[in-house]
């Protein structure tokens, strides 16, 4: 499935990602992809992106760590004995 991504040169990637993160535009559910010297940062709202090229691209879902709270129906906690 293709999603909107900001396309920047690899060397400008961290600056662009930081700028997009400050505006809360980075799609945290998708991976950031590097290909042919370009960095593709998935964004949640392409219309809110200013001063960057936005393209549609297929990027993989981001695999996150499974937390204990994801596995049970209550909020687990550690208690000191």
C-alpha positions as CSV (number, residue, x, y, z in Angstrom):
1,X,0.0,0.0,0.0
2,X,1.4,3.4,-0.9
3,X,1.5,6.2,1.6
4,X,2.6,9.8,1.3
5,X,6.3,10.2,2.0
6,X,8.6,13.2,2.1
7,X,11.6,12.6,-0.2
8,X,14.9,14.2,0.7
9,X,18.5,13.5,0.0
10,X,20.1,11.1,2.4
11,X,22.4,13.8,3.8
12,X,19.4,16.0,4.7
13,X,17.4,13.2,6.2
14,X,17.9,13.9,9.9
15,X,17.2,17.6,9.6
16,X,14.0,16.9,7.6
17,X,12.9,14.1,10.0
18,X,13.4,16.3,13.0
19,X,11.5,19.2,11.4
20,X,8.6,16.8,10.5
21,X,8.6,15.3,14.0
22,X,8.4,18.7,15.6
23,X,5.2,19.3,13.5
24,X,4.0,15.8,14.6
25,X,3.8,14.7,10.9
26,X,5.9,11.6,10.9
27,X,3.9,8.4,10.6
28,X,5.3,6.3,13.4
29,X,3.6,3.1,12.1
30,X,5.7,3.0,9.0
31,X,9.5,2.5,8.4
32,X,11.7,5.2,7.0
33,X,13.2,3.9,3.7
34,X,16.5,4.7,2.0
35,X,16.9,4.0,-1.7
36,X,19.2,5.3,-4.4
37,X,20.5,8.1,-2.3
38,X,17.0,9.3,-1.3
39,X,15.3,9.1,2.1
40,X,11.6,8.5,2.2
41,X,9.9,9.6,5.5
42,X,6.3,8.5,5.8
43,X,3.9,11.3,6.9
44,X,0.4,11.3,8.3
45,X,-0.8,14.4,6.4
46,X,0.7,15.3,3.1
47,X,-1.2,18.5,2.8
48,X,0.4,19.9,6.0
49,X,3.9,19.4,4.7
50,X,5.6,22.5,3.5
51,X,9.0,23.0,1.7
52,X,9.5,19.3,1.0
53,X,8.7,17.1,-2.0
54,X,5.9,14.6,-1.1
55,X,5.6,11.4,-3.1
56,X,3.5,8.3,-2.7
57,X,5.5,5.2,-2.0
58,X,5.0,1.7,-0.7
59,X,6.9,1.4,2.6
60,X,6.8,-1.5,5.1
61,X,5.0,-1.3,8.4
62,X,7.2,-0.6,11.4
63,X,7.6,-3.5,13.8
64,X,7.5,-2.4,17.4
65,X,8.3,-4.1,20.6
66,X,5.5,-6.0,22.2
67,X,4.9,-4.8,25.7
68,X,3.3,-6.8,28.5
69,X,0.3,-4.4,28.5
70,X,-0.3,-5.4,24.9
71,X,-0.8,-9.1,25.9
72,X,-3.1,-8.8,28.9
73,X,-6.4,-7.0,29.6
74,X,-5.1,-5.1,32.7
75,X,-2.2,-2.8,33.4
76,X,0.7,-4.9,34.7
77,X,3.0,-3.4,37.3
78,X,6.1,-4.4,39.2
79,X,5.8,-4.5,43.0
80,X,8.6,-4.5,45.4
81,X,8.4,-7.2,48.1
